[in-house]
Amino acid sequence: MSKVTNVDLDDDAVSDDEVLAASNGVNGDVSGANGDANGDATMGEAPLAAGDAPVQSDLRVVQLEVATEDTLVAPLLVETDTLDGIIQEPVDMDADDEVLQIGDMQDPWIDPELAEQNERMEKAFGIDGEGERDREVKPSVEKGAVEGFKRCSIYAMDWAGDKLLVAAKDGPGIRLQDVEKGVEERTWSGEWMSIRTDPNNPFVAAAVAWNGKFKLFDTRQASQSVFDVDLKKTSPSMRDFLYLCWSPDSKNIALSNRNDQIYLLGLKKGESNCLRLGSSKNMNMEVNQMVYSPSGDSLWVATGGNPGKLHIFPSDSLQTPERSVTAHNWTAISLACDPTGRYICSGGADGLITVWDPHQLQCMRCFLHPGQVIDKLDFNYQGTLIAWGTGAGERSLNLMGANTAIPYHQDLTPATVTHLRWHGSKNVLAYSLNASQMSEDRPHRDRRGYNKDTPIIQLLKLPDDL
């Protein structure tokens, strides 16, 4: 990787989409254009009002015998008035007809195609056929923790291969923690609010700071960065950043800040590394988490308000046409994309977890966790499990089937879950706890199995054949 000295670009030297920064540049000035335009949200159809009179019907189910080779009985739904004078004649039917093979299912609520997957899930979590915890079956779930990590407030967390990148309030800034050895491997200074590793290279990470700094770096090296720039030198408004996310092809990164502004950064890595500032947008509503669609052609943004909506923008421009779906009764907070490309999941202040088809913009299923605020969630690498934590109310970690909407696991925690991330290629979940809620004077294990020495970062290990 070639070394590039400080870069100083002024408005006369470059156009809107010119190069903003170069590789290994330290505090390089960047320039670009910020487009501001607001698309009109698309309102969905209003649901039926509560209290609407039910539809009256004179239908009832009548059991009629249908003569077949196996003398099978078929339930028929008919009008009661039409039964008078009707004589049921024998019907010739093939015993192998699919109609006669309806339902040899143990659970009528499970799609037959998912029955085997559900059985594996229940076995792994020690659940019997009735959906109850089987005390005679030992679950395959293993609990662990990241040792050697001092209790502190954690801003962000993500996996870098088999190691954890953690951005904390106290200490050096970003730490690379060896999970198996329980040691700190290397650090990067600064106060970073969000970090995410490249979806196509787990050893490359992007980080954004409250003060406007942006950093792209290789986690295997402590001294060099691909990009290290101060974005507020481009525009004073490019600061107070809270969140970032990668596009699926690793060519773009979306940033959001406290002022509900969204910025797109274009990345070009190689012999001539460069960073370009793309479109930007001022939102007239609270901006929470963001995620790119599996194809990368749109950016989904969870927003506040009543109801809570997911706004969907073209990822190349952030401008109109803009679409939106109503996902929650109030305030949509968290978002995650299924790594297999089938779903996008959202969590809200109403306790709902909704699973969406990103291609058809249809809600496939939802799960209600009453009285809770779902402010963080994530898919496992197979896209079969959704993990979520609550930001208020009950302190717990929860796992639900992404395909079945069945809850498989709940772990009561001594503090609220502040961050959680699945490993990129293993069924290992890392989640952090709120340090301010964990008492230092608790000498003995409480009813949840925690004490004053409980590590701030916990691990949950599951079989990989789920």
Secondary structure as a PSIPRED ss2 file (coil, helix, strand):
# PSIPRED VFORMAT (PSIPRED V4.0)

   1 M C   1.000  0.000  0.000
   2 S C   1.000  0.000  0.000
   3 K C   1.000  0.000  0.000
   4 V C   1.000  0.000  0.000
   5 T C   1.000  0.000  0.000
   6 N C   1.000  0.000  0.000
   7 V C   1.000  0.000  0.000
   8 D C   1.000  0.000  0.000
   9 L C   1.000  0.000  0.000
  10 D C   1.000  0.000  0.000
  11 D C   1.000  0.000  0.000
  12 D C   1.000  0.000  0.000
  13 A C   1.000  0.000  0.000
  14 V C   1.000  0.000  0.000
  15 S C   1.000  0.000  0.000
  16 D C   1.000  0.000  0.000
  17 D C   1.000  0.000  0.000
  18 E C   1.000  0.000  0.000
  19 V C   1.000  0.000  0.000
  20 L C   1.000  0.000  0.000
  21 A E   0.000  0.000  1.000
  22 A E   0.000  0.000  1.000
  23 S C   1.000  0.000  0.000
  24 N C   1.000  0.000  0.000
  25 G E   0.000  0.000  1.000
  26 V E   0.000  0.000  1.000
  27 N E   0.000  0.000  1.000
  28 G E   0.000  0.000  1.000
  29 D C   1.000  0.000  0.000
  30 V C   1.000  0.000  0.000
  31 S C   1.000  0.000  0.000
  32 G C   1.000  0.000  0.000
  33 A C   1.000  0.000  0.000
  34 N C   1.000  0.000  0.000
  35 G C   1.000  0.000  0.000
  36 D C   1.000  0.000  0.000
  37 A C   1.000  0.000  0.000
  38 N C   1.000  0.000  0.000
  39 G C   1.000  0.000  0.000
  40 D C   1.000  0.000  0.000
  41 A C   1.000  0.000  0.000
  42 T C   1.000  0.000  0.000
  43 M C   1.000  0.000  0.000
  44 G C   1.000  0.000  0.000
  45 E C   1.000  0.000  0.000
  46 A C   1.000  0.000  0.000
  47 P C   1.000  0.000  0.000
  48 L C   1.000  0.000  0.000
  49 A C   1.000  0.000  0.000
  50 A C   1.000  0.000  0.000
  51 G C   1.000  0.000  0.000
  52 D C   1.000  0.000  0.000
  53 A C   1.000  0.000  0.000
  54 P C   1.000  0.000  0.000
  55 V C   1.000  0.000  0.000
  56 Q C   1.000  0.000  0.000
  57 S C   1.000  0.000  0.000
  58 D C   1.000  0.000  0.000
  59 L E   0.000  0.000  1.000
  60 R E   0.000  0.000  1.000
  61 V E   0.000  0.000  1.000
  62 V E   0.000  0.000  1.000
  63 Q E   0.000  0.000  1.000
  64 L E   0.000  0.000  1.000
  65 E E   0.000  0.000  1.000
  66 V C   1.000  0.000  0.000
  67 A C   1.000  0.000  0.000
  68 T C   1.000  0.000  0.000
  69 E C   1.000  0.000  0.000
  70 D C   1.000  0.000  0.000
  71 T C   1.000  0.000  0.000
  72 L C   1.000  0.000  0.000
  73 V E   0.000  0.000  1.000
  74 A E   0.000  0.000  1.000
  75 P E   0.000  0.000  1.000
  76 L E   0.000  0.000  1.000
  77 L E   0.000  0.000  1.000
  78 V E   0.000  0.000  1.000
  79 E E   0.000  0.000  1.000
  80 T H   0.000  1.000  0.000
  81 D H   0.000  1.000  0.000
  82 T H   0.000  1.000  0.000
  83 L C   1.000  0.000  0.000
  84 D C   1.000  0.000  0.000
  85 G C   1.000  0.000  0.000
  86 I C   1.000  0.000  0.000
  87 I C   1.000  0.000  0.000
  88 Q C   1.000  0.000  0.000
  89 E C   1.000  0.000  0.000
  90 P C   1.000  0.000  0.000
  91 V C   1.000  0.000  0.000
  92 D C   1.000  0.000  0.000
  93 M C   1.000  0.000  0.000
  94 D C   1.000  0.000  0.000
  95 A C   1.000  0.000  0.000
  96 D C   1.000  0.000  0.000
  97 D C   1.000  0.000  0.000
  98 E H   0.000  1.000  0.000
  99 V H   0.000  1.000  0.000
 100 L H   0.000  1.000  0.000
 101 Q H   0.000  1.000  0.000
 102 I C   1.000  0.000  0.000
 103 G C   1.000  0.000  0.000
 104 D C   1.000  0.000  0.000
 105 M C   1.000  0.000  0.000
 106 Q C   1.000  0.000  0.000
 107 D C   1.000  0.000  0.000
 108 P C   1.000  0.000  0.000
 109 W C   1.000  0.000  0.000
 110 I C   1.000  0.000  0.000
 111 D C   1.000  0.000  0.000
 112 P H   0.000  1.000  0.000
 113 E H   0.000  1.000  0.000
 114 L H   0.000  1.000  0.000
 115 A H   0.000  1.000  0.000
 116 E H   0.000  1.000  0.000
 117 Q H   0.000  1.000  0.000
 118 N H   0.000  1.000  0.000
 119 E H   0.000  1.000  0.000
 120 R H   0.000  1.000  0.000
 121 M H   0.000  1.000  0.000
 122 E H   0.000  1.000  0.000
 123 K H   0.000  1.000  0.000
 124 A H   0.000  1.000  0.000
 125 F C   1.000  0.000  0.000
 126 G C   1.000  0.000  0.000
 127 I E   0.000  0.000  1.000
 128 D C   1.000  0.000  0.000
 129 G C   1.000  0.000  0.000
 130 E C   1.000  0.000  0.000
 131 G C   1.000  0.000  0.000
 132 E C   1.000  0.000  0.000
 133 R E   0.000  0.000  1.000
 134 D C   1.000  0.000  0.000
 135 R C   1.000  0.000  0.000
 136 E C   1.000  0.000  0.000
 137 V C   1.000  0.000  0.000
 138 K C   1.000  0.000  0.000
 139 P C   1.000  0.000  0.000
 140 S C   1.000  0.000  0.000
 141 V C   1.000  0.000  0.000
 142 E E   0.000  0.000  1.000
 143 K E   0.000  0.000  1.000
 144 G E   0.000  0.000  1.000
 145 A E   0.000  0.000  1.000
 146 V C   1.000  0.000  0.000
 147 E C   1.000  0.000  0.000
 148 G C   1.000  0.000  0.000
 149 F C   1.000  0.000  0.000
 150 K C   1.000  0.000  0.000
 151 R C   1.000  0.000  0.000
 152 C C   1.000  0.000  0.000
 153 S C   1.000  0.000  0.000
 154 I E   0.000  0.000  1.000
 155 Y E   0.000  0.000  1.000
 156 A E   0.000  0.000  1.000
 157 M E   0.000  0.000  1.000
 158 D E   0.000  0.000  1.000
 159 W E   0.000  0.000  1.000
 160 A E   0.000  0.000  1.000
 161 G C   1.000  0.000  0.000
 162 D C   1.000  0.000  0.000
 163 K E   0.000  0.000  1.000
 164 L E   0.000  0.000  1.000
 165 L E   0.000  0.000  1.000
 166 V E   0.000  0.000  1.000
 167 A E   0.000  0.000  1.000
 168 A E   0.000  0.000  1.000
 169 K C   1.000  0.000  0.000
 170 D C   1.000  0.000  0.000
 171 G C   1.000  0.000  0.000
 172 P C   1.000  0.000  0.000
 173 G E   0.000  0.000  1.000
 174 I E   0.000  0.000  1.000
 175 R E   0.000  0.000  1.000
 176 L E   0.000  0.000  1.000
 177 Q E   0.000  0.000  1.000
 178 D E   0.000  0.000  1.000
 179 V C   1.000  0.000  0.000
 180 E C   1.000  0.000  0.000
 181 K C   1.000  0.000  0.000
 182 G C   1.000  0.000  0.000
 183 V E   0.000  0.000  1.000
 184 E E   0.000  0.000  1.000
 185 E E   0.000  0.000  1.000
 186 R E   0.000  0.000  1.000
 187 T E   0.000  0.000  1.000
 188 W E   0.000  0.000  1.000
 189 S E   0.000  0.000  1.000
 190 G C   1.000  0.000  0.000
 191 E C   1.000  0.000  0.000
 192 W E   0.000  0.000  1.000
 193 M E   0.000  0.000  1.000
 194 S E   0.000  0.000  1.000
 195 I E   0.000  0.000  1.000
 196 R E   0.000  0.000  1.000
 197 T E   0.000  0.000  1.000
 198 D E   0.000  0.000  1.000
 199 P C   1.000  0.000  0.000
 200 N C   1.000  0.000  0.000
 201 N E   0.000  0.000  1.000
 202 P E   0.000  0.000  1.000
 203 F E   0.000  0.000  1.000
 204 V E   0.000  0.000  1.000
 205 A E   0.000  0.000  1.000
 206 A E   0.000  0.000  1.000
 207 A E   0.000  0.000  1.000
 208 V E   0.000  0.000  1.000
 209 A E   0.000  0.000  1.000
 210 W C   1.000  0.000  0.000
 211 N C   1.000  0.000  0.000
 212 G C   1.000  0.000  0.000
 213 K E   0.000  0.000  1.000
 214 F E   0.000  0.000  1.000
 215 K E   0.000  0.000  1.000
 216 L E   0.000  0.000  1.000
 217 F E   0.000  0.000  1.000
 218 D E   0.000  0.000  1.000
 219 T C   1.000  0.000  0.000
 220 R C   1.000  0.000  0.000
 221 Q C   1.000  0.000  0.000
 222 A C   1.000  0.000  0.000
 223 S C   1.000  0.000  0.000
 224 Q C   1.000  0.000  0.000
 225 S E   0.000  0.000  1.000
 226 V E   0.000  0.000  1.000
 227 F E   0.000  0.000  1.000
 228 D E   0.000  0.000  1.000
 229 V E   0.000  0.000  1.000
 230 D E   0.000  0.000  1.000
 231 L H   0.000  1.000  0.000
 232 K H   0.000  1.000  0.000
 233 K H   0.000  1.000  0.000
 234 T C   1.000  0.000  0.000
 235 S C   1.000  0.000  0.000
 236 P C   1.000  0.000  0.000
 237 S C   1.000  0.000  0.000
 238 M C   1.000  0.000  0.000
 239 R C   1.000  0.000  0.000
 240 D C   1.000  0.000  0.000
 241 F E   0.000  0.000  1.000
 242 L E   0.000  0.000  1.000
 243 Y E   0.000  0.000  1.000
 244 L E   0.000  0.000  1.000
 245 C E   0.000  0.000  1.000
 246 W E   0.000  0.000  1.000
 247 S C   1.000  0.000  0.000
 248 P C   1.000  0.000  0.000
 249 D C   1.000  0.000  0.000
 250 S C   1.000  0.000  0.000
 251 K C   1.000  0.000  0.000
 252 N E   0.000  0.000  1.000
 253 I E   0.000  0.000  1.000
 254 A E   0.000  0.000  1.000
 255 L E   0.000  0.000  1.000
 256 S E   0.000  0.000  1.000
 257 N E   0.000  0.000  1.000
 258 R C   1.000  0.000  0.000
 259 N C   1.000  0.000  0.000
 260 D C   1.000  0.000  0.000
 261 Q E   0.000  0.000  1.000
 262 I E   0.000  0.000  1.000
 263 Y E   0.000  0.000  1.000
 264 L E   0.000  0.000  1.000
 265 L E   0.000  0.000  1.000
 266 G E   0.000  0.000  1.000
 267 L E   0.000  0.000  1.000
 268 K E   0.000  0.000  1.000
 269 K C   1.000  0.000  0.000
 270 G C   1.000  0.000  0.000
 271 E C   1.000  0.000  0.000
 272 S C   1.000  0.000  0.000
 273 N C   1.000  0.000  0.000
 274 C E   0.000  0.000  1.000
 275 L E   0.000  0.000  1.000
 276 R E   0.000  0.000  1.000
 277 L E   0.000  0.000  1.000
 278 G E   0.000  0.000  1.000
 279 S E   0.000  0.000  1.000
 280 S E   0.000  0.000  1.000
 281 K E   0.000  0.000  1.000
 282 N E   0.000  0.000  1.000
 283 M C   1.000  0.000  0.000
 284 N C   1.000  0.000  0.000
 285 M C   1.000  0.000  0.000
 286 E C   1.000  0.000  0.000
 287 V E   0.000  0.000  1.000
 288 N E   0.000  0.000  1.000
 289 Q E   0.000  0.000  1.000
 290 M E   0.000  0.000  1.000
 291 V E   0.000  0.000  1.000
 292 Y E   0.000  0.000  1.000
 293 S C   1.000  0.000  0.000
 294 P C   1.000  0.000  0.000
 295 S C   1.000  0.000  0.000
 296 G C   1.000  0.000  0.000
 297 D C   1.000  0.000  0.000
 298 S E   0.000  0.000  1.000
 299 L E   0.000  0.000  1.000
 300 W E   0.000  0.000  1.000
 301 V E   0.000  0.000  1.000
 302 A E   0.000  0.000  1.000
 303 T E   0.000  0.000  1.000
 304 G C   1.000  0.000  0.000
 305 G C   1.000  0.000  0.000
 306 N C   1.000  0.000  0.000
 307 P C   1.000  0.000  0.000
 308 G E   0.000  0.000  1.000
 309 K E   0.000  0.000  1.000
 310 L E   0.000  0.000  1.000
 311 H E   0.000  0.000  1.000
 312 I E   0.000  0.000  1.000
 313 F E   0.000  0.000  1.000
 314 P E   0.000  0.000  1.000
 315 S C   1.000  0.000  0.000
 316 D C   1.000  0.000  0.000
 317 S C   1.000  0.000  0.000
 318 L C   1.000  0.000  0.000
 319 Q C   1.000  0.000  0.000
 320 T C   1.000  0.000  0.000
 321 P C   1.000  0.000  0.000
 322 E C   1.000  0.000  0.000
 323 R E   0.000  0.000  1.000
 324 S E   0.000  0.000  1.000
 325 V E   0.000  0.000  1.000
 326 T E   0.000  0.000  1.000
 327 A E   0.000  0.000  1.000
 328 H E   0.000  0.000  1.000
 329 N C   1.000  0.000  0.000
 330 W C   1.000  0.000  0.000
 331 T C   1.000  0.000  0.000
 332 A E   0.000  0.000  1.000
 333 I E   0.000  0.000  1.000
 334 S E   0.000  0.000  1.000
 335 L E   0.000  0.000  1.000
 336 A E   0.000  0.000  1.000
 337 C E   0.000  0.000  1.000
 338 D C   1.000  0.000  0.000
 339 P C   1.000  0.000  0.000
 340 T C   1.000  0.000  0.000
 341 G C   1.000  0.000  0.000
 342 R C   1.000  0.000  0.000
 343 Y C   1.000  0.000  0.000
 344 I E   0.000  0.000  1.000
 345 C E   0.000  0.000  1.000
 346 S E   0.000  0.000  1.000
 347 G E   0.000  0.000  1.000
 348 G E   0.000  0.000  1.000
 349 A C   1.000  0.000  0.000
 350 D C   1.000  0.000  0.000
 351 G C   1.000  0.000  0.000
 352 L E   0.000  0.000  1.000
 353 I E   0.000  0.000  1.000
 354 T E   0.000  0.000  1.000
 355 V E   0.000  0.000  1.000
 356 W E   0.000  0.000  1.000
 357 D E   0.000  0.000  1.000
 358 P C   1.000  0.000  0.000
 359 H C   1.000  0.000  0.000
 360 Q C   1.000  0.000  0.000
 361 L C   1.000  0.000  0.000
 362 Q E   0.000  0.000  1.000
 363 C E   0.000  0.000  1.000
 364 M E   0.000  0.000  1.000
 365 R E   0.000  0.000  1.000
 366 C E   0.000  0.000  1.000
 367 F E   0.000  0.000  1.000
 368 L E   0.000  0.000  1.000
 369 H C   1.000  0.000  0.000
 370 P C   1.000  0.000  0.000
 371 G C   1.000  0.000  0.000
 372 Q C   1.000  0.000  0.000
 373 V C   1.000  0.000  0.000
 374 I E   0.000  0.000  1.000
 375 D E   0.000  0.000  1.000
 376 K E   0.000  0.000  1.000
 377 L E   0.000  0.000  1.000
 378 D E   0.000  0.000  1.000
 379 F E   0.000  0.000  1.000
 380 N C   1.000  0.000  0.000
 381 Y C   1.000  0.000  0.000
 382 Q C   1.000  0.000  0.000
 383 G C   1.000  0.000  0.000
 384 T C   1.000  0.000  0.000
 385 L E   0.000  0.000  1.000
 386 I E   0.000  0.000  1.000
 387 A E   0.000  0.000  1.000
 388 W E   0.000  0.000  1.000
 389 G E   0.000  0.000  1.000
 390 T E   0.000  0.000  1.000
 391 G C   1.000  0.000  0.000
 392 A C   1.000  0.000  0.000
 393 G C   1.000  0.000  0.000
 394 E C   1.000  0.000  0.000
 395 R C   1.000  0.000  0.000
 396 S E   0.000  0.000  1.000
 397 L E   0.000  0.000  1.000
 398 N E   0.000  0.000  1.000
 399 L E   0.000  0.000  1.000
 400 M E   0.000  0.000  1.000
 401 G E   0.000  0.000  1.000
 402 A C   1.000  0.000  0.000
 403 N C   1.000  0.000  0.000
 404 T C   1.000  0.000  0.000
 405 A C   1.000  0.000  0.000
 406 I C   1.000  0.000  0.000
 407 P E   0.000  0.000  1.000
 408 Y E   0.000  0.000  1.000
 409 H E   0.000  0.000  1.000
 410 Q E   0.000  0.000  1.000
 411 D E   0.000  0.000  1.000
 412 L E   0.000  0.000  1.000
 413 T C   1.000  0.000  0.000
 414 P C   1.000  0.000  0.000
 415 A C   1.000  0.000  0.000
 416 T C   1.000  0.000  0.000
 417 V E   0.000  0.000  1.000
 418 T E   0.000  0.000  1.000
 419 H E   0.000  0.000  1.000
 420 L E   0.000  0.000  1.000
 421 R E   0.000  0.000  1.000
 422 W E   0.000  0.000  1.000
 423 H C   1.000  0.000  0.000
 424 G C   1.000  0.000  0.000
 425 S C   1.000  0.000  0.000
 426 K C   1.000  0.000  0.000
 427 N C   1.000  0.000  0.000
 428 V E   0.000  0.000  1.000
 429 L E   0.000  0.000  1.000
 430 A E   0.000  0.000  1.000
 431 Y E   0.000  0.000  1.000
 432 S E   0.000  0.000  1.000
 433 L E   0.000  0.000  1.000
 434 N C   1.000  0.000  0.000
 435 A H   0.000  1.000  0.000
 436 S H   0.000  1.000  0.000
 437 Q H   0.000  1.000  0.000
 438 M C   1.000  0.000  0.000
 439 S C   1.000  0.000  0.000
 440 E C   1.000  0.000  0.000
 441 D C   1.000  0.000  0.000
 442 R C   1.000  0.000  0.000
 443 P C   1.000  0.000  0.000
 444 H C   1.000  0.000  0.000
 445 R C   1.000  0.000  0.000
 446 D C   1.000  0.000  0.000
 447 R C   1.000  0.000  0.000
 448 R C   1.000  0.000  0.000
 449 G C   1.000  0.000  0.000
 450 Y C   1.000  0.000  0.000
 451 N C   1.000  0.000  0.000
 452 K C   1.000  0.000  0.000
 453 D C   1.000  0.000  0.000
 454 T C   1.000  0.000  0.000
 455 P C   1.000  0.000  0.000
 456 I C   1.000  0.000  0.000
 457 I E   0.000  0.000  1.000
 458 Q E   0.000  0.000  1.000
 459 L E   0.000  0.000  1.000
 460 L E   0.000  0.000  1.000
 461 K E   0.000  0.000  1.000
 462 L C   1.000  0.000  0.000
 463 P C   1.000  0.000  0.000
 464 D C   1.000  0.000  0.000
 465 D C   1.000  0.000  0.000
 466 L C   1.000  0.000  0.000
